Amino acid sequence: MALRPAPFWETLESGDRAALMRAATRLGLDSDRQFVTQGEDSDHLVVLLDGWVKVVAQSYTGYRALLALRGPGELLGEQAAVDSGRRSASLVTATAVDLLQLPATRFHVLARARPGIAAVLEQTLSRRLREADLQRAGITEPVPARLAALLLDLMDRCGRPEPDGTGRRIALSLSQDDLAGLLLTSRRTVSRVLEQWRAQGWIVTGRQSLLIRSVDQLKAQAFDG
């Protein structure tokens, strides 16, 4: 699989990281904590130092979809750095997290004084646009291929080997609704594919738990599907 580019925090020079640390407030939050709410007019940015966060949007009809998962080193709420609009999504901790919270005004001052910060922000915004384009383009691919690619990506990013060597467990609590949201498909479709893979012994699922036992089979689905 293609290597992911380094996230925002890792891309910064050490001096730029130190400057942001001095200007920010550092917070630790428990799992399943909503700390940014869709529709609010707060304008702070967040740098995730450790842990995982769900980016969640809710429609006017009440449908709640997981749009993205953000991990260590990633920038959240980046639109606050370029406009003053209301939040387009909520942020919910998927695990316990360690993060930096920085008002947009302070970030702007630092970005003007330290061009490296502005350059990495621009790279981050560009990458997010490409991710959205790829997600929309990929919707024409079969769901099994997209689901296999998603599970392999999650395994690579946050998978943990089982002590008995039987596979790699995705160390995040994700429901079938979450997976469907990430794939822009229905929960019923995701459930049907997962059921087939369970029967074939490729995966083992529990309550918001997933163990991958056959990486090769998922790779064949992802690249040949």
C-alpha positions as protocol buffer text, in pm:
chain_id: "A"
residue {
  index: 1
  type: MET
  ca { x: 0 y: 0 z: 0 }
}
residue {
  index: 2
  type: ALA
  ca { x: 116 y: 355 z: -68 }
}
residue {
  index: 3
  type: LEU
  ca { x: 296 y: 527 z: 215 }
}
residue {
  index: 4
  type: ARG
  ca { x: 95 y: 796 z: 391 }
}
residue {
  index: 5
  type: PRO
  ca { x: 254 y: 1141 z: 404 }
}
residue {
  index: 6
  type: ALA
  ca { x: 375 y: 1252 z: 746 }
}
residue {
  index: 7
  type: PRO
  ca { x: 101 y: 1429 z: 944 }
}
residue {
  index: 8
  type: PHE
  ca { x: 101 y: 1800 z: 1028 }
}
residue {
  index: 9
  type: TRP
  ca { x: 292 y: 1781 z: 1356 }
}
residue {
  index: 10
  type: GLU
  ca { x: 568 y: 1555 z: 1225 }
}
residue {
  index: 11
  type: THR
  ca { x: 615 y: 1768 z: 914 }
}
residue {
  index: 12
  type: LEU
  ca { x: 689 y: 2083 z: 1115 }
}
residue {
  index: 13
  type: GLU
  ca { x: 1042 y: 2188 z: 1204 }
}
residue {
  index: 14
  type: SER
  ca { x: 1129 y: 2147 z: 1572 }
}
residue {
  index: 15
  type: GLY
  ca { x: 1132 y: 2523 z: 1628 }
}
residue {
  index: 16
  type: ASP
  ca { x: 783 y: 2559 z: 1482 }
}
residue {
  index: 17
  type: ARG
  ca { x: 654 y: 2277 z: 1704 }
}
residue {
  index: 18
  type: ALA
  ca { x: 804 y: 2446 z: 2009 }
}
residue {
  index: 19
  type: ALA
  ca { x: 642 y: 2779 z: 1918 }
}
residue {
  index: 20
  type: LEU
  ca { x: 301 y: 2614 z: 1883 }
}
residue {
  index: 21
  type: MET
  ca { x: 345 y: 2430 z: 2212 }
}
residue {
  index: 22
  type: ARG
  ca { x: 414 y: 2758 z: 2392 }
}
residue {
  index: 23
  type: ALA
  ca { x: 107 y: 2927 z: 2243 }
}
residue {
  index: 24
  type: ALA
  ca { x: -136 y: 2638 z: 2291 }
}
residue {
  index: 25
  type: THR
  ca { x: -324 y: 2483 z: 2579 }
}
residue {
  index: 26
  type: ARG
  ca { x: -251 y: 2115 z: 2630 }
}
residue {
  index: 27
  type: LEU
  ca { x: -543 y: 1889 z: 2720 }
}
residue {
  index: 28
  type: GLY
  ca { x: -606 y: 1524 z: 2794 }
}
residue {
  index: 29
  type: LEU
  ca { x: -951 y: 1383 z: 2722 }
}
residue {
  index: 30
  type: ASP
  ca { x: -1110 y: 1044 z: 2786 }
}
residue {
  index: 31
  type: SER
  ca { x: -1259 y: 824 z: 2517 }
}
residue {
  index: 32
  type: ASP
  ca { x: -1607 y: 900 z: 2378 }
}
residue {
  index: 33
  type: ARG
  ca { x: -1590 y: 1273 z: 2457 }
}
residue {
  index: 34
  type: GLN
  ca { x: -1732 y: 1528 z: 2212 }
}
residue {
  index: 35
  type: PHE
  ca { x: -1513 y: 1837 z: 2229 }
}
residue {
  index: 36
  type: VAL
  ca { x: -1617 y: 2024 z: 1914 }
}
residue {
  index: 37
  type: THR
  ca { x: -1982 y: 2044 z: 1809 }
}
residue {
  index: 38
  type: GLN
  ca { x: -2115 y: 2077 z: 1456 }
}
residue {
  index: 39
  type: GLY
  ca { x: -2269 y: 2420 z: 1400 }
}
residue {
  index: 40
  type: GLU
  ca { x: -2088 y: 2604 z: 1678 }
}
residue {
  index: 41
  type: ASP
  ca { x: -1885 y: 2916 z: 1597 }
}
residue {
  index: 42
  type: SER
  ca { x: -1565 y: 2834 z: 1789 }
}
residue {
  index: 43
  type: ASP
  ca { x: -1250 y: 2901 z: 1589 }
}
residue {
  index: 44
  type: HIS
  ca { x: -970 y: 2713 z: 1765 }
}
residue {
  index: 45
  type: LEU
  ca { x: -748 y: 2456 z: 1596 }
}
residue {
  index: 46
  type: VAL
  ca { x: -647 y: 2124 z: 1748 }
}
residue {
  index: 47
  type: VAL
  ca { x: -325 y: 1927 z: 1707 }
}
residue {
  index: 48
  type: LEU
  ca { x: -369 y: 1565 z: 1811 }
}
residue {
  index: 49
  type: LEU
  ca { x: -51 y: 1452 z: 1986 }
}
residue {
  index: 50
  type: ASP
  ca { x: -171 y: 1104 z: 2081 }
}
residue {
  index: 51
  type: GLY
  ca { x: -488 y: 900 z: 2038 }
}
residue {
  index: 52
  type: TRP
  ca { x: -767 y: 890 z: 1780 }
}
residue {
  index: 53
  type: VAL
  ca { x: -1058 y: 1122 z: 1700 }
}
residue {
  index: 54
  type: LYS
  ca { x: -1375 y: 1069 z: 1495 }
}
residue {
  index: 55
  type: VAL
  ca { x: -1494 y: 1344 z: 1261 }
}
residue {
  index: 56
  type: VAL
  ca { x: -1874 y: 1310 z: 1266 }
}
residue {
  index: 57
  type: ALA
  ca { x: -2148 y: 1498 z: 1078 }
}
residue {
  index: 58
  type: GLN
  ca { x: -2521 y: 1490 z: 1136 }
}
residue {
  index: 59
  type: SER
  ca { x: -2778 y: 1572 z: 867 }
}
residue {
  index: 60
  type: TYR
  ca { x: -3098 y: 1769 z: 919 }
}
residue {
  index: 61
  type: THR
  ca { x: -3287 y: 1438 z: 915 }
}
residue {
  index: 62
  type: GLY
  ca { x: -3082 y: 1309 z: 1208 }
}
residue {
  index: 63
  type: TYR
  ca { x: -2855 y: 1072 z: 1017 }
}
residue {
  index: 64
  type: ARG
  ca { x: -2512 y: 1063 z: 1183 }
}
residue {
  index: 65
  type: ALA
  ca { x: -2211 y: 962 z: 971 }
}
residue {
  index: 66
  type: LEU
  ca { x: -1844 y: 911 z: 1044 }
}
residue {
  index: 67
  type: LEU
  ca { x: -1656 y: 1120 z: 787 }
}
residue {
  index: 68
  type: ALA
  ca { x: -1297 y: 1054 z: 888 }
}
residue {
  index: 69
  type: LEU
  ca { x: -1062 y: 918 z: 1152 }
}
residue {
  index: 70
  type: ARG
  ca { x: -771 y: 1135 z: 1262 }
}
residue {
  index: 71
  type: GLY
  ca { x: -469 y: 998 z: 1443 }
}
residue {
  index: 72
  type: PRO
  ca { x: -150 y: 1114 z: 1615 }
}
residue {
  index: 73
  type: GLY
  ca { x: 11 y: 1424 z: 1466 }
}
residue {
  index: 74
  type: GLU
  ca { x: -291 y: 1536 z: 1267 }
}
residue {
  index: 75
  type: LEU
  ca { x: -442 y: 1885 z: 1258 }
}
residue {
  index: 76
  type: LEU
  ca { x: -815 y: 1917 z: 1332 }
}
residue {
  index: 77
  type: GLY
  ca { x: -1049 y: 2208 z: 1275 }
}
residue {
  index: 78
  type: GLU
  ca { x: -813 y: 2341 z: 1009 }
}
residue {
  index: 79
  type: GLN
  ca { x: -1090 y: 2536 z: 837 }
}
residue {
  index: 80
  type: ALA
  ca { x: -1082 y: 2770 z: 1137 }
}
residue {
  index: 81
  type: ALA
  ca { x: -744 y: 2887 z: 1007 }
}
residue {
  index: 82
  type: VAL
  ca { x: -887 y: 3004 z: 675 }
}
residue {
  index: 83
  type: ASP
  ca { x: -1245 y: 3120 z: 744 }
}
residue {
  index: 84
  type: SER
  ca { x: -1476 y: 3213 z: 1028 }
}
residue {
  index: 85
  type: GLY
  ca { x: -1762 y: 2980 z: 938 }
}
residue {
  index: 86
  type: ARG
  ca { x: -1944 y: 2754 z: 1179 }
}
residue {
  index: 87
  type: ARG
  ca { x: -1813 y: 2406 z: 1245 }
}
residue {
  index: 88
  type: SER
  ca { x: -1907 y: 2165 z: 966 }
}
residue {
  index: 89
  type: ALA
  ca { x: -1863 y: 1853 z: 1181 }
}
residue {
  index: 90
  type: SER
  ca { x: -1828 y: 1737 z: 1539 }
}
residue {
  index: 91
  type: LEU
  ca { x: -1510 y: 1591 z: 1688 }
}
residue {
  index: 92
  type: VAL
  ca { x: -1543 y: 1294 z: 1922 }
}
residue {
  index: 93
  type: THR
  ca { x: -1259 y: 1109 z: 2091 }
}
residue {
  index: 94
  type: ALA
  ca { x: -1235 y: 745 z: 1976 }
}
residue {
  index: 95
  type: THR
  ca { x: -970 y: 674 z: 2242 }
}
residue {
  index: 96
  type: ALA
  ca { x: -815 y: 870 z: 2525 }
}
residue {
  index: 97
  type: VAL
  ca { x: -628 y: 1160 z: 2363 }
}
residue {
  index: 98
  type: ASP
  ca { x: -355 y: 1413 z: 2431 }
}
residue {
  index: 99
  type: LEU
  ca { x: -400 y: 1732 z: 2229 }
}
residue {
  index: 100
  type: LEU
  ca { x: -307 y: 2095 z: 2181 }
}
residue {
  index: 101
  type: GLN
  ca { x: -580 y: 2358 z: 2149 }
}
residue {
  index: 102
  type: LEU
  ca { x: -487 y: 2687 z: 1983 }
}
residue {
  index: 103
  type: PRO
  ca { x: -709 y: 2989 z: 1904 }
}
residue {
  index: 104
  type: ALA
  ca { x: -709 y: 3076 z: 1533 }
}
residue {
  index: 105
  type: THR
  ca { x: -585 y: 3431 z: 1607 }
}
residue {
  index: 106
  type: ARG
  ca { x: -271 y: 3300 z: 1778 }
}
residue {
  index: 107
  type: PHE
  ca { x: -218 y: 3050 z: 1499 }
}
residue {
  index: 108
  type: HIS
  ca { x: -235 y: 3330 z: 1239 }
}
residue {
  index: 109
  type: VAL
  ca { x: 23 y: 3535 z: 1429 }
}
residue {
  index: 110
  type: LEU
  ca { x: 260 y: 3238 z: 1444 }
}
residue {
  index: 111
  type: ALA
  ca { x: 203 y: 3146 z: 1079 }
}
residue {
  index: 112
  type: ARG
  ca { x: 294 y: 3500 z: 971 }
}
residue {
  index: 113
  type: ALA
  ca { x: 605 y: 3502 z: 1187 }
}
residue {
  index: 114
  type: ARG
  ca { x: 711 y: 3147 z: 1098 }
}
residue {
  index: 115
  type: PRO
  ca { x: 652 y: 3066 z: 727 }
}
residue {
  index: 116
  type: GLY
  ca { x: 718 y: 2697 z: 788 }
}
residue {
  index: 117
  type: ILE
  ca { x: 391 y: 2669 z: 981 }
}
residue {
  index: 118
  type: ALA
  ca { x: 195 y: 2836 z: 701 }
}
residue {
  index: 119
  type: ALA
  ca { x: 355 y: 2605 z: 443 }
}
residue {
  index: 120
  type: VAL
  ca { x: 266 y: 2289 z: 635 }
}
residue {
  index: 121
  type: LEU
  ca { x: -90 y: 2416 z: 687 }
}
residue {
  index: 122
  type: GLU
  ca { x: -120 y: 2467 z: 310 }
}
residue {
  index: 123
  type: GLN
  ca { x: 7 y: 2113 z: 251 }
}
residue {
  index: 124
  type: THR
  ca { x: -248 y: 1979 z: 500 }
}
residue {
  index: 125
  type: LEU
  ca { x: -539 y: 2163 z: 338 }
}
residue {
  index: 126
  type: SER
  ca { x: -432 y: 2041 z: -6 }
}
residue {
  index: 127
  type: ARG
  ca { x: -404 y: 1681 z: 115 }
}
residue {
  index: 128
  type: ARG
  ca { x: -753 y: 1695 z: 270 }
}
residue {
  index: 129
  type: LEU
  ca { x: -897 y: 1815 z: -62 }
}
residue {
  index: 130
  type: ARG
  ca { x: -724 y: 1528 z: -244 }
}
residue {
  index: 131
  type: GLU
  ca { x: -858 y: 1280 z: 13 }
}
residue {
  index: 132
  type: ALA
  ca { x: -1212 y: 1407 z: -46 }
}
residue {
  index: 133
  type: ASP
  ca { x: -1166 y: 1382 z: -424 }
}
residue {
  index: 134
  type: LEU
  ca { x: -1034 y: 1027 z: -399 }
}
residue {
  index: 135
  type: GLN
  ca { x: -1321 y: 926 z: -171 }
}
residue {
  index: 136
  type: ARG
  ca { x: -1577 y: 1060 z: -418 }
}
residue {
  index: 137
  type: ALA
  ca { x: -1400 y: 899 z: -714 }
}
residue {
  index: 138
  type: GLY
  ca { x: -1375 y: 565 z: -535 }
}
residue {
  index: 139
  type: ILE
  ca { x: -1748 y: 540 z: -476 }
}
residue {
  index: 140
  type: THR
  ca { x: -1781 y: 370 z: -816 }
}
residue {
  index: 141
  type: GLU
  ca { x: -1563 y: 80 z: -698 }
}
residue {
  index: 142
  type: PRO
  ca { x: -1734 y: -231 z: -555 }
}
residue {
  index: 143
  type: VAL
  ca { x: -1802 y: -209 z: -182 }
}
residue {
  index: 144
  type: PRO
  ca { x: -1598 y: -524 z: -100 }
}
residue {
  index: 145
  type: ALA
  ca { x: -1291 y: -369 z: -264 }
}
residue {
  index: 146
  type: ARG
  ca { x: -1336 y: -40 z: -79 }
}
residue {
  index: 147
  type: LEU
  ca { x: -1407 y: -210 z: 253 }
}
residue {
  index: 148
  type: ALA
  ca { x: -1100 y: -433 z: 220 }
}
residue {
  index: 149
  type: ALA
  ca { x: -882 y: -130 z: 141 }
}
residue {
  index: 150
  type: LEU
  ca { x: -1027 y: 56 z: 441 }
}
residue {
  index: 151
  type: LEU
  ca { x: -962 y: -232 z: 681 }
}
residue {
  index: 152
  type: LEU
  ca { x: -606 y: -272 z: 554 }
}
residue {
  index: 153
  type: ASP
  ca { x: -548 y: 100 z: 601 }
}
residue {
  index: 154
  type: LEU
  ca { x: -686 y: 89 z: 955 }
}
residue {
  index: 155
  type: MET
  ca { x: -475 y: -218 z: 1030 }
}
residue {
  index: 156
  type: ASP
  ca { x: -166 y: -35 z: 907 }
}
residue {
  index: 157
  type: ARG
  ca { x: -244 y: 279 z: 1106 }
}
residue {
  index: 158
  type: CYS
  ca { x: -366 y: 134 z: 1434 }
}
residue {
  index: 159
  type: GLY
  ca { x: -350 y: -246 z: 1414 }
}
residue {
  index: 160
  type: ARG
  ca { x: -207 y: -452 z: 1699 }
}
residue {
  index: 161
  type: PRO
  ca { x: -82 y: -810 z: 1664 }
}
residue {
  index: 162
  type: GLU
  ca { x: -271 y: -1065 z: 1870 }
}
residue {
  index: 163
  type: PRO
  ca { x: -56 y: -1227 z: 2142 }
}
residue {
  index: 164
  type: ASP
  ca { x: -123 y: -1574 z: 1998 }
}
residue {
  index: 165
  type: GLY
  ca { x: -20 y: -1467 z: 1648 }
}
residue {
  index: 166
  type: THR
  ca { x: -365 y: -1528 z: 1497 }
}
residue {
  index: 167
  type: GLY
  ca { x: -394 y: -1190 z: 1329 }
}
residue {
  index: 168
  type: ARG
  ca { x: -399 y: -814 z: 1381 }
}
residue {
  index: 169
  type: ARG
  ca { x: -674 y: -637 z: 1574 }
}
residue {
  index: 170
  type: ILE
  ca { x: -790 y: -289 z: 1475 }
}
residue {
  index: 171
  type: ALA
  ca { x: -752 y: -105 z: 1804 }
}
residue {
  index: 172
  type: LEU
  ca { x: -1048 y: 128 z: 1761 }
}
residue {
  index: 173
  type: SER
  ca { x: -1412 y: 91 z: 1857 }
}
residue {
  index: 174
  type: LEU
  ca { x: -1588 y: 113 z: 1520 }
}
residue {
  index: 175
  type: SER
  ca { x: -1946 y: 14 z: 1448 }
}
residue {
  index: 176
  type: GLN
  ca { x: -2078 y: -105 z: 1115 }
}
residue {
  index: 177
  type: ASP
  ca { x: -2246 y: 236 z: 1084 }
}
residue {
  index: 178
  type: ASP
  ca { x: -1901 y: 395 z: 1123 }
}
residue {
  index: 179
  type: LEU
  ca { x: -1756 y: 179 z: 846 }
}
residue {
  index: 180
  type: ALA
  ca { x: -2053 y: 254 z: 623 }
}
residue {
  index: 181
  type: GLY
  ca { x: -2005 y: 627 z: 676 }
}
residue {
  index: 182
  type: LEU
  ca { x: -1638 y: 610 z: 582 }
}
residue {
  index: 183
  type: LEU
  ca { x: -1731 y: 422 z: 263 }
}
residue {
  index: 184
  type: LEU
  ca { x: -2036 y: 633 z: 171 }
}
residue {
  index: 185
  type: THR
  ca { x: -2252 y: 323 z: 157 }
}
residue {
  index: 186
  type: SER
  ca { x: -2525 y: 156 z: 365 }
}
residue {
  index: 187
  type: ARG
  ca { x: -2486 y: -35 z: 688 }
}
residue {
  index: 188
  type: ARG
  ca { x: -2674 y: -327 z: 533 }
}
residue {
  index: 189
  type: THR
  ca { x: -2418 y: -358 z: 253 }
}
residue {
  index: 190
  type: VAL
  ca { x: -2124 y: -345 z: 495 }
}
residue {
  index: 191
  type: SER
  ca { x: -2291 y: -602 z: 722 }
}
residue {
  index: 192
  type: ARG
  ca { x: -2345 y: -842 z: 430 }
}
residue {
  index: 193
  type: VAL
  ca { x: -1978 y: -824 z: 320 }
}
residue {
  index: 194
  type: LEU
  ca { x: -1848 y: -867 z: 674 }
}
residue {
  index: 195
  type: GLU
  ca { x: -2074 y: -1169 z: 723 }
}
residue {
  index: 196
  type: GLN
  ca { x: -1928 y: -1332 z: 411 }
}
residue {
  index: 197
  type: TRP
  ca { x: -1572 y: -1266 z: 528 }
}
residue {
  index: 198
  type: ARG
  ca { x: -1648 y: -1404 z: 874 }
}
residue {
  index: 199
  type: ALA
  ca { x: -1782 y: -1723 z: 719 }
}
residue {
  index: 200
  type: GLN
  ca { x: -1462 y: -1756 z: 514 }
}
residue {
  index: 201
  type: GLY
  ca { x: -1246 y: -1703 z: 824 }
}
residue {
  index: 202
  type: TRP
  ca { x: -1081 y: -1386 z: 696 }
}
residue {
  index: 203
  type: ILE
  ca { x: -1197 y: -1174 z: 991 }
}
residue {
  index: 204
  type: VAL
  ca { x: -1345 y: -1211 z: 1338 }
}
residue {
  index: 205
  type: THR
  ca { x: -1586 y: -946 z: 1462 }
}
residue {
  index: 206
  type: GLY
  ca { x: -1717 y: -865 z: 1806 }
}
residue {
  index: 207
  type: ARG
  ca { x: -1908 y: -574 z: 1952 }
}
residue {
  index: 208
  type: GLN
  ca { x: -1729 y: -283 z: 1779 }
}
residue {
  index: 209
  type: SER
  ca { x: -1419 y: -503 z: 1749 }
}
residue {
  index: 210
  type: LEU
  ca { x: -1249 y: -645 z: 1442 }
}
residue {
  index: 211
  type: LEU
  ca { x: -964 y: -895 z: 1405 }
}
residue {
  index: 212
  type: ILE
  ca { x: -804 y: -945 z: 1063 }
}
residue {
  index: 213
  type: ARG
  ca { x: -684 y: -1303 z: 1014 }
}
residue {
  index: 214
  type: SER
  ca { x: -619 y: -1311 z: 639 }
}
residue {
  index: 215
  type: VAL
  ca { x: -433 y: -1004 z: 515 }
}
residue {
  index: 216
  type: ASP
  ca { x: -359 y: -1168 z: 180 }
}
residue {
  index: 217
  type: GLN
  ca { x: -727 y: -1230 z: 108 }
}
residue {
  index: 218
  type: LEU
  ca { x: -817 y: -870 z: 190 }
}
residue {
  index: 219
  type: LYS
  ca { x: -534 y: -745 z: -31 }
}
residue {
  index: 220
  type: ALA
  ca { x: -669 y: -957 z: -316 }
}
residue {
  index: 221
  type: GLN
  ca { x: -1012 y: -803 z: -262 }
}
residue {
  index: 222
  type: ALA
  ca { x: -874 y: -449 z: -243 }
}
residue {
  index: 223
  type: PHE
  ca { x: -655 y: -466 z: -552 }
}
residue {
  index: 224
  type: ASP
  ca { x: -850 y: -710 z: -767 }
}
residue {
  index: 225
  type: GLY
  ca { x: -1199 y: -615 z: -659 }
}
